[in-house]
Amino acid sequence: MWTKRTIIILLNLVLLLVMFNFSVAEKEEVLENGELVLLKLAPVDPRSLMQGDYMRLSYAISQTEELDKLPARGYAVVKLDEQQVAHLVRYQEDKAPLHPQEHLLKYTKGEWSINLGAESYFFEEGQAKTFEAAEYGGLKVDEKGNSILIGLYDAQRQLILPERK
């Protein structure tokens, strides 16, 4: 016999699975249809640049001296040059205004900089030397400002691939 408690637990489980699948589908949509945006990497503390099997990332557009004036959540508005490299135009709280050739990147305000949600890049153990040449973080971005980090790029804006063993 189904108790009230069992039914509630099953409904919550189904709801959780639906929400998870929706989130995955949303990210797949960004990967498939999003536009490639290259963000210049900003220098970080070399001691924390490589930490085990991941690299802590900081972007040039995330560094602002007016951090305390920005809202806790908002959008970095960028324009892309002919090589897909993003250049900061402004920060704003809402999606509008957005002019032609401008793109949105959602952000949250951190303690020292803004976070774009792609501040760590994980790689296979033993590949740290390969990714030291990274100059850009490559993100796929949709029209709503959602982004997914897809890889690291070198100074010539070429995707850095792990070495084959």
C-alpha positions as CSV (number, residue, x, y, z in Angstrom):
1,M,0.0,0.0,0.0
2,W,1.2,3.5,-0.9
3,T,1.6,5.8,2.1
4,K,1.3,9.5,1.9
5,R,5.0,9.8,2.7
6,T,6.0,7.4,-0.1
7,I,3.9,9.3,-2.6
8,I,5.5,12.6,-1.6
9,I,9.0,11.2,-1.8
10,L,8.3,9.8,-5.3
11,L,6.8,13.0,-6.5
12,N,9.8,14.9,-5.2
13,L,12.1,12.5,-7.0
14,V,10.2,12.9,-10.3
15,L,10.3,16.6,-9.9
16,L,14.1,16.5,-9.3
17,L,14.7,14.4,-12.3
18,V,12.5,16.7,-14.5
19,M,14.4,19.7,-13.3
20,F,17.8,18.0,-13.9
21,N,16.9,16.9,-17.4
22,F,15.6,20.4,-18.2
23,S,19.0,21.9,-17.0
24,V,20.9,19.4,-19.2
25,A,18.7,20.2,-22.2
26,E,19.3,23.9,-21.7
27,K,23.1,23.4,-21.6
28,E,23.0,21.2,-24.7
29,E,21.1,24.0,-26.5
30,V,23.8,26.5,-25.5
31,L,26.5,24.2,-26.7
32,E,24.8,23.5,-30.0
33,N,23.5,27.0,-30.9
34,G,25.5,29.4,-28.8
35,E,28.1,31.7,-30.2
36,L,31.8,31.2,-29.5
37,V,33.1,34.1,-27.4
38,L,36.8,34.2,-26.5
39,L,37.6,36.0,-23.2
40,K,41.2,37.2,-22.5
41,L,42.5,35.5,-19.4
42,A,43.7,37.8,-16.7
43,P,46.8,37.0,-14.6
44,V,46.2,35.0,-11.5
45,D,48.3,34.1,-8.5
46,P,50.8,31.5,-10.0
47,R,50.5,29.4,-6.9
48,S,46.8,28.9,-7.5
49,L,46.9,28.8,-11.3
50,M,47.5,25.1,-11.4
51,Q,45.9,23.2,-8.5
52,G,46.0,19.5,-9.1
53,D,43.9,18.7,-12.1
54,Y,42.3,22.0,-12.8
55,M,43.2,25.6,-13.6
56,R,41.7,28.6,-11.8
57,L,40.6,31.1,-14.4
58,S,40.2,34.9,-14.2
59,Y,39.1,37.0,-17.1
60,A,40.2,40.5,-18.0
61,I,36.6,41.7,-18.2
62,S,35.9,40.4,-14.7
63,Q,38.4,42.9,-13.2
64,T,36.8,46.2,-12.4
65,E,37.7,49.0,-10.0
66,E,34.0,49.8,-9.6
67,L,33.0,46.4,-8.2
68,D,31.2,47.9,-5.2
69,K,28.9,49.9,-7.5
70,L,27.7,46.9,-9.5
71,P,24.5,45.0,-8.6
72,A,25.0,41.5,-7.1
73,R,23.7,39.9,-10.4
74,G,23.7,41.4,-13.9
75,Y,25.2,41.2,-17.3
76,A,28.5,42.1,-18.9
77,V,27.8,43.5,-22.3
78,V,30.6,42.7,-24.8
79,K,31.3,43.2,-28.5
80,L,33.3,40.7,-30.5
81,D,36.1,41.6,-32.8
82,E,36.7,39.8,-36.1
83,Q,38.5,37.0,-34.2
84,Q,35.7,36.3,-31.7
85,V,37.5,38.0,-28.8
86,A,35.2,39.8,-26.4
87,H,35.7,43.4,-25.4
88,L,33.8,44.8,-22.5
89,V,31.3,47.6,-23.4
90,R,29.6,48.0,-20.0
91,Y,27.9,46.2,-17.1
92,Q,24.2,46.4,-16.7
93,E,21.5,45.0,-14.4
94,D,19.0,43.9,-17.0
95,K,19.1,42.4,-20.5
96,A,18.2,45.7,-22.1
97,P,19.4,47.8,-23.6
98,L,21.3,45.7,-26.1
99,H,22.6,47.3,-29.3
100,P,23.5,45.5,-32.5
101,Q,26.6,43.3,-32.3
102,E,26.5,43.3,-28.5
103,H,26.3,40.1,-26.5
104,L,25.3,39.4,-22.9
105,L,27.2,37.4,-20.3
106,K,25.5,36.7,-17.0
107,Y,27.5,37.4,-14.0
108,T,27.4,37.3,-10.2
109,K,29.5,39.5,-8.0
110,G,32.2,37.9,-6.0
111,E,34.3,39.3,-3.3
112,W,37.1,40.5,-5.6
113,S,35.7,40.3,-9.1
114,I,32.7,39.3,-11.1
115,N,32.1,35.6,-11.7
116,L,30.9,34.4,-15.1
117,G,30.4,30.9,-13.9
118,A,33.4,29.5,-15.8
119,E,36.2,30.1,-13.4
120,S,37.7,26.6,-13.3
121,Y,38.9,24.4,-16.1
122,F,39.4,20.7,-15.3
123,F,41.8,18.6,-17.3
124,E,43.4,15.1,-17.2
125,E,46.1,14.5,-14.7
126,G,49.6,15.3,-16.1
127,Q,48.3,17.8,-18.7
128,A,49.1,21.0,-16.7
129,K,52.1,21.9,-19.0
130,T,49.9,21.7,-22.1
131,F,47.4,24.2,-20.7
132,E,50.0,26.7,-19.4
133,A,49.9,28.4,-22.9
134,A,46.3,29.4,-22.4
135,E,45.5,33.0,-23.3
136,Y,41.8,32.8,-23.8
137,G,38.8,31.0,-22.3
138,G,36.3,29.9,-25.0
139,L,32.7,30.1,-24.0
140,K,29.6,29.3,-25.9
141,V,27.0,32.0,-25.1
142,D,23.3,32.2,-25.9
143,E,21.1,35.3,-26.4
144,K,20.0,35.2,-22.8
145,G,23.6,35.5,-21.5
146,N,24.0,31.9,-20.4
147,S,27.5,30.6,-21.0
148,I,29.4,27.3,-20.9
149,L,33.2,27.1,-20.9
150,I,34.2,24.8,-23.8
151,G,37.9,25.0,-23.8
152,L,41.1,27.1,-23.5
153,Y,42.7,28.8,-26.5
154,D,46.3,29.9,-27.1
155,A,47.6,33.3,-28.3
156,Q,46.7,32.5,-31.9
157,R,43.2,31.7,-30.7
158,Q,43.6,28.0,-31.4
159,L,41.9,25.5,-29.2
160,I,44.4,23.8,-26.9
161,L,43.9,20.0,-27.0
162,P,45.3,17.6,-24.4
163,E,48.4,15.7,-25.4
164,R,47.7,12.1,-26.4
165,K,49.6,9.5,-24.3
